[in-house]
Amino acid sequence: MKKILSLLIVTLVAVSIHAQTGDLPRSTPAQQGLSTLAVNQFVDSLMALPETEVHHVMVLRHGHVVAEVHPAPFRDQDAHTLYSASKTFVALAVGLAIADNRLCLDDRVAAIMHDQLPDTVSAALAQMTIDNLLTMSSGIKPDWTMRNNVDNWLRTWLAYPVGEPGQHLFYDSMSTYMLSAIVQRVMGKTVLQLLDERLFTPMHITEVDWELSPEGINTGGWGLRIQAESLAKVGQLMLQRGQWQGRQLVPAQWIDLMTQRHINYDNVEGQAPTDGNQGYGYQLWRCKWPTAYRMDGAFGQFVVIDPASDIVVVILGRSSRGHDELACIWRQLMPGVDHNVKVDRKADRRLAQACSQAALPLPQGKQRSSQQSAAGFKLQPNADGIDQITFSQDGKQLIMHINYSNGLNENIAMGHKQWAYSHINGEPPYSIGARARFAGLRRNFVTAAAYAWTSATTLTVQVHYVNWISATTLVFDTQAGTVQLTHNYDPTHPRSYSRLAPVVTLTP
């Protein structure tokens, strides 16, 4: 038994030299009253979902990590962008401002942001409150392209027509951005600075950053980048109603308010319960599981918290099947909650193996082509700004040299049947086109890449940006002289570019 327990704990911990990982206590599921078989089924079901890349999974029971999966090439120390799961952190910051008597729920937005108002202030705009922003009921219908086209987001958003606040849920990241701006104004520091001082530092969370708008404000509704274990800590903080290691970091009453249902979509009456129609709290969602709530971001960024069963689940990745990911929690994991669970050594071994061996697929094929060489490509002008791609050999690794039309150069190491890691100078692909995107983030992006000749004339390259979210697949047809490039956030729209002329060849 001791040997099995040691194997499972060592596999689950995977402690790195990065201080952010390994902070939470580790345990086997059965020790925390959770069926190991149920955890196995949950992990297996999640990894088998179609249209889904799982990057990080953590399951906590009674504050202990009972399962942890970081499928290769992703690692425990790799941070991940959260998209709209960032919104919940803004609500936590609002709660701190309220606790400091700097804000009230019924404070009027127009009074606080008086210098950003349009020339004519409607009665509806004058009535809009902090509570309306928190519940996505500002009365302003969202314009998701606005942030891409202008630099003055605050003034532009407040100039939109306003319906009666508090009546309808219009899910809008700009409502959260306005909250971020308000917190910064009343507290004299950005949301990230406030959270770092009051939450992150006491919780030993240092590997975190957040995008800034052109106005120098944390984007709020998106753009937070953080490690999976740190995210699990915040989920546990909320489950514990704001308490951390004996300190009340966030008022318990505020956590209670955040997690209550405050508003529904208009068209959910009479519908069967889903994870999309259970109502909205303060910058988080209620779940189909009656006692659970969640942080929720695009492409399947989830922190699910169920106080009734004392469980926190973190899922990060790139998925088109987010509700199916949640269903894996309800169907496979939650039925395993039983205080009289017996130790299952076989299930323990299987879970340890599943956690340690999880991996995303590598390109399948040969290391060399029998007929072709890896030709360099000078490309026609293209949306990705790539001028040319060339290759060189460095021992067992193939190096892909990318020259961009803006003068930036990247060298990405690629392994065959294994991942090779590189630090890049630039920025990864991003589905959000907001002005000043990536501002405020540390430029320490890392790629993991692999290649294979998938036919005699076809070289396939897979690149994962492991401390972000994106992945890019490049397929070089050396005979036709074309490159097909596909970003994982838009798999149905690959981009194909033709070669103008070969610039270098690599002898097979």
BATOR-868499 format. One line per 8 residues: their letters; for each residue x, y, z of C-alpha. Coordinates in steps of 0.02 Angstrom, whole numbers. Last residue first. Example, Ala and Ser with C-alpha at 12.3 -4.5 7.8 and 13.67 -1.06 7.14 Angstrom:
BEGIN
SA = 684:-53:357 | 615:-225:390;
# end
This chain:
BEGIN
PTLTVVPA = 868:740:-2301 | 960:893:-2366 | 880:1053:-2301 | 834:1175:-2437 | 846:1363:-2443 | 753:1510:-2521 | 618:1422:-2620 | 516:1547:-2719;
LRSYSRPH = 348:1634:-2709 | 271:1499:-2601 | 83:1496:-2592 | -17:1526:-2434 | -166:1430:-2364 | -258:1487:-2209 | -363:1360:-2116 | -541:1413:-2069;
TPDYNHTL = -631:1270:-1981 | -498:1255:-1845 | -523:1432:-1778 | -457:1430:-1599 | -330:1297:-1650 | -242:1408:-1776 | -219:1328:-1947 | -81:1366:-2074;
QVTGAQTD = -73:1283:-2244 | 90:1313:-2336 | 105:1287:-2523 | 245:1247:-2646 | 153:1106:-2734 | 296:983:-2710 | 357:1041:-2541 | 181:1038:-2468;
FVLTTASI = 210:1117:-2298 | 74:1091:-2167 | 80:1210:-2020 | -25:1180:-1864 | -38:1320:-1738 | -83:1310:-1555 | -150:1444:-1439 | -180:1440:-1252;
WNVYHVQV = -44:1544:-1164 | 99:1468:-1068 | 111:1317:-1185 | 107:1404:-1353 | 86:1240:-1447 | 166:1216:-1618 | 130:1066:-1729 | 229:1048:-1892;
TLTTASTW = 182:937:-2038 | 301:909:-2185 | 218:840:-2341 | 309:776:-2496 | 349:596:-2449 | 202:592:-2332 | 171:637:-2150 | 350:698:-2132;
AYAAATVF = 349:736:-1948 | 367:888:-1835 | 359:939:-1652 | 343:1103:-1560 | 327:1169:-1383 | 325:1359:-1381 | 356:1477:-1236 | 298:1656:-1209;
NRRLGAFR = 402:1758:-1089 | 350:1932:-1142 | 269:1981:-977 | 92:2041:-1005 | 38:2222:-980 | 0:2252:-1164 | -44:2085:-1247 | -186:2169:-1343;
ARAGISYP = -160:2356:-1367 | -320:2371:-1471 | -429:2215:-1457 | -414:2078:-1588 | -457:1929:-1478 | -428:1757:-1556 | -243:1765:-1514 | -92:1690:-1602;
PEGNIHSY = 63:1696:-1491 | 167:1853:-1466 | 346:1894:-1506 | 520:1855:-1444 | 499:1668:-1422 | 565:1549:-1290 | 585:1373:-1358 | 533:1198:-1306;
AWQKHGMA = 554:1036:-1405 | 415:906:-1398 | 444:725:-1441 | 410:606:-1585 | 524:716:-1692 | 571:876:-1603 | 551:1055:-1659 | 650:1210:-1607;
INENLGNS = 568:1376:-1650 | 677:1522:-1705 | 578:1684:-1721 | 623:1843:-1815 | 536:2011:-1805 | 566:2133:-1949 | 385:2187:-1974 | 370:2072:-2127;
YNIHMILQ = 400:1923:-2015 | 544:1800:-2028 | 511:1625:-1960 | 657:1506:-1935 | 603:1327:-1900 | 739:1226:-1815 | 742:1037:-1834 | 807:945:-1684;
KGDQSFTI = 918:791:-1675 | 1077:894:-1688 | 1029:1067:-1743 | 963:1060:-1921 | 904:1214:-2014 | 739:1270:-2087 | 668:1422:-2176 | 505:1517:-2167;
QDIGDANP = 478:1683:-2256 | 383:1846:-2248 | 251:1800:-2120 | 129:1941:-2079 | -7:1821:-2024 | -135:1897:-2142 | -26:1864:-2294 | 89:1944:-2422;
QLKFGAAS = 154:1800:-2533 | 274:1685:-2448 | 458:1646:-2460 | 464:1462:-2416 | 616:1360:-2370 | 614:1182:-2430 | 620:1034:-2312 | 692:904:-2428;
QQSSRQKG = 599:779:-2534 | 602:597:-2590 | 644:482:-2444 | 577:607:-2318 | 657:613:-2148 | 595:600:-1969 | 448:495:-2025 | 265:515:-1983;
QPLPLAAQ = 141:555:-1847 | 128:733:-1782 | 116:722:-1593 | -52:702:-1507 | -86:786:-1339 | -22:692:-1189 | -82:610:-1029 | 50:489:-964;
SCAQALRR = 69:552:-786 | -115:579:-746 | -176:419:-829 | -40:317:-745 | -78:384:-572 | -263:356:-603 | -232:175:-655 | -124:141:-504;
DAKRDVKV = -254:212:-385 | -393:115:-475 | -297:-47:-445 | -268:-1:-264 | -451:35:-228 | -465:110:-53 | -644:111:9 | -761:260:-2;
NHDVGPML = -866:286:155 | -884:475:142 | -954:458:-33 | -933:580:-177 | -910:473:-332 | -1076:529:-408 | -993:700:-431 | -854:642:-546;
QRWICALE = -932:548:-691 | -1099:626:-735 | -1089:801:-660 | -905:831:-693 | -910:754:-867 | -1062:865:-902 | -953:1018:-873 | -837:962:-1011;
DHGRSSRG = -988:929:-1122 | -1044:1108:-1089 | -875:1170:-1148 | -877:1073:-1311 | -782:1186:-1432 | -628:1162:-1325 | -458:1239:-1298 | -386:1208:-1127;
LIVVVIDS = -409:1241:-942 | -514:1139:-820 | -510:1174:-633 | -624:1075:-516 | -660:1124:-335 | -754:1005:-219 | -823:1026:-42 | -978:921:-86;
APDIVVFQ = -1104:1055:-38 | -982:1197:-74 | -975:1152:-259 | -850:1258:-355 | -815:1240:-541 | -668:1337:-612 | -681:1332:-799 | -589:1390:-955;
GFAGDMRY = -674:1296:-1097 | -641:1388:-1260 | -712:1551:-1191 | -712:1578:-1003 | -821:1524:-857 | -799:1544:-670 | -921:1425:-592 | -1064:1387:-473;
ATPWKCRW = -1123:1228:-389 | -1266:1184:-271 | -1397:1136:-400 | -1285:1048:-527 | -1347:1141:-681 | -1225:1277:-634 | -1238:1459:-576 | -1127:1578:-672;
LQYGYGQN = -998:1707:-622 | -973:1895:-632 | -1088:1935:-486 | -1220:1800:-501 | -1296:1740:-663 | -1438:1617:-690 | -1466:1432:-713 | -1490:1445:-901;
GDTPAQGE = -1320:1406:-975 | -1272:1253:-873 | -1435:1174:-928 | -1603:1149:-846 | -1748:1104:-963 | -1831:1262:-1025 | -1995:1325:-951 | -1930:1501:-922;
VNDYNIHR = -1760:1523:-1003 | -1797:1662:-1128 | -1757:1821:-1030 | -1584:1769:-972 | -1581:1758:-784 | -1528:1879:-647 | -1461:1884:-469 | -1421:1701:-433;
QTMLDIWQ = -1310:1697:-280 | -1123:1665:-291 | -1063:1844:-284 | -1177:1886:-137 | -1113:1740:-32 | -933:1785:-76 | -971:1963:-18 | -1044:1903:146;
APVLQRGQ = -886:1804:181 | -783:1962:170 | -626:1932:65 | -455:1896:141 | -522:1824:304 | -362:1748:373 | -352:1576:454 | -259:1492:312;
WQGRQLML = -368:1574:181 | -546:1632:209 | -652:1711:74 | -806:1600:89 | -705:1438:102 | -770:1386:-70 | -712:1555:-133 | -536:1529:-66;
QGVKALSE = -537:1353:-139 | -575:1423:-311 | -435:1551:-285 | -315:1411:-240 | -369:1311:-393 | -324:1462:-501 | -153:1464:-420 | -137:1280:-460;
AQIRLGWG = -186:1308:-642 | -60:1448:-669 | -118:1625:-712 | -150:1741:-859 | -290:1870:-846 | -339:1943:-1016 | -530:1946:-1013 | -676:2045:-943;
GTNIGEPS = -562:2151:-835 | -454:2232:-969 | -336:2298:-836 | -333:2487:-862 | -196:2587:-949 | -314:2675:-1069 | -254:2573:-1219 | -314:2423:-1118;
LEWDVETI = -199:2321:-1007 | -180:2132:-1006 | -160:2040:-841 | -15:1953:-755 | 7:1809:-633 | 154:1703:-573 | 160:1773:-396 | 26:1679:-301;
HMPTFLRE = 78:1641:-122 | -97:1659:-49 | -53:1813:55 | 30:1888:-101 | -114:1847:-217 | -257:1911:-110 | -237:2087:-40 | -82:2158:-122;
DLLQLVTK = -89:2060:-285 | -276:2085:-295 | -257:2274:-281 | -113:2279:-406 | -210:2171:-528 | -366:2279:-510 | -261:2432:-548 | -220:2558:-413;
GMVRQVIA = -293:2719:-343 | -435:2629:-254 | -581:2733:-319 | -517:2753:-497 | -443:2579:-517 | -602:2500:-451 | -704:2605:-574 | -593:2557:-721;
SLMYTSMS = -607:2372:-679 | -795:2390:-662 | -801:2473:-834 | -701:2328:-905 | -827:2209:-829 | -969:2296:-920 | -858:2295:-1075 | -853:2105:-1069;
DYFLHQGP = -1038:2102:-1111 | -1174:1975:-1071 | -1336:2073:-1094 | -1447:2012:-952 | -1608:2114:-954 | -1701:2224:-830 | -1570:2300:-714 | -1539:2455:-818;
EGVPYALW = -1678:2523:-931 | -1605:2536:-1104 | -1446:2633:-1139 | -1391:2694:-1311 | -1201:2692:-1329 | -1103:2844:-1268 | -1044:2755:-1110 | -954:2627:-1217;
TRLWNDVN = -859:2758:-1319 | -806:2859:-1166 | -738:2705:-1077 | -658:2622:-1228 | -553:2769:-1285 | -432:2676:-1399 | -552:2635:-1541 | -580:2497:-1670;
NRMTWDPK = -545:2327:-1591 | -627:2367:-1424 | -788:2412:-1518 | -799:2245:-1610 | -893:2152:-1472 | -1035:2279:-1470 | -1143:2230:-1323 | -1319:2300:-1293;
IGSSMTLL = -1314:2431:-1157 | -1448:2414:-1021 | -1317:2386:-888 | -1387:2215:-841 | -1226:2114:-841 | -1252:2070:-657 | -1096:2158:-593 | -1125:2307:-706;
NDITMQAL = -1304:2329:-644 | -1245:2315:-463 | -1119:2454:-493 | -1265:2564:-545 | -1346:2633:-704 | -1477:2766:-662 | -1391:2913:-749 | -1372:2806:-905;
AASVTDPL = -1558:2771:-904 | -1603:2956:-881 | -1497:2996:-1032 | -1337:3096:-1018 | -1306:3216:-1162 | -1128:3272:-1195 | -1067:3093:-1173 | -990:3042:-1006;
QDHMIAAV = -806:3002:-976 | -769:3142:-851 | -914:3091:-739 | -851:2913:-717 | -899:2901:-532 | -1063:2995:-545 | -1110:2912:-709 | -1082:2739:-637;
RDDLCLRN = -1206:2772:-497 | -1167:2694:-328 | -1302:2567:-280 | -1180:2424:-246 | -1073:2537:-138 | -891:2586:-165 | -740:2654:-70 | -801:2590:98;
DAIALGVA = -649:2476:114 | -761:2321:111 | -840:2392:-47 | -670:2407:-129 | -628:2229:-77 | -792:2166:-150 | -756:2257:-313 | -588:2167:-320;
LAVFTKSA = -675:1999:-299 | -794:2048:-439 | -644:2087:-549 | -573:1914:-513 | -738:1837:-570 | -719:1922:-739 | -554:1835:-780 | -654:1675:-817;
SYLTHADQ = -699:1775:-972 | -535:1735:-1063 | -427:1636:-942 | -250:1642:-1014 | -141:1499:-953 | 18:1492:-849 | 138:1347:-872 | 214:1283:-710;
DRFPAPHV = 114:1120:-709 | 170:1076:-884 | 88:1073:-1056 | 176:970:-1192 | 112:851:-1130 | -55:835:-1041 | -57:925:-872 | -168:817:-762;
EAVVHGHR = -193:831:-574 | -302:724:-463 | -334:722:-275 | -271:898:-237 | -323:929:-57 | -435:1071:4 | -573:954:63 | -582:887:-114;
LVMVHHVE = -483:965:-256 | -479:911:-439 | -352:991:-556 | -352:985:-746 | -234:1074:-866 | -212:1082:-1056 | -359:981:-1122 | -379:1001:-1309;
TEPLAMLS = -559:972:-1363 | -649:953:-1528 | -699:777:-1475 | -703:729:-1291 | -590:582:-1247 | -479:676:-1123 | -631:730:-1023 | -707:557:-1019;
DVFQNVAL = -545:477:-961 | -517:607:-825 | -696:590:-760 | -692:400:-768 | -531:396:-669 | -602:517:-541 | -755:405:-523 | -643:252:-500;
TSLGQQAP = -544:345:-368 | -706:369:-271 | -700:525:-162 | -698:525:27 | -538:627:46 | -423:478:79 | -511:390:-65 | -457:526:-188;
TSRPLDGT = -272:508:-147 | -191:660:-69 | -92:815:-109 | -79:974:-5 | -79:1137:-103 | 87:1225:-129 | 156:1104:-259 | 166:1233:-396;
QAHISVAV = 191:1419:-375 | 369:1400:-314 | 431:1351:-487 | 566:1220:-465 | 437:1092:-514 | 332:975:-410 | 254:837:-513 | 128:818:-372;
LTVILLSL = 8:693:-447 | 139:568:-500 | 233:579:-335 | 68:558:-240 | 13:409:-343 | 179:318:-335 | 197:348:-148 | 22:282:-115;
IKKM = 58:126:-218 | 222:93:-125 | 142:120:45 | 0:0:0;
# end
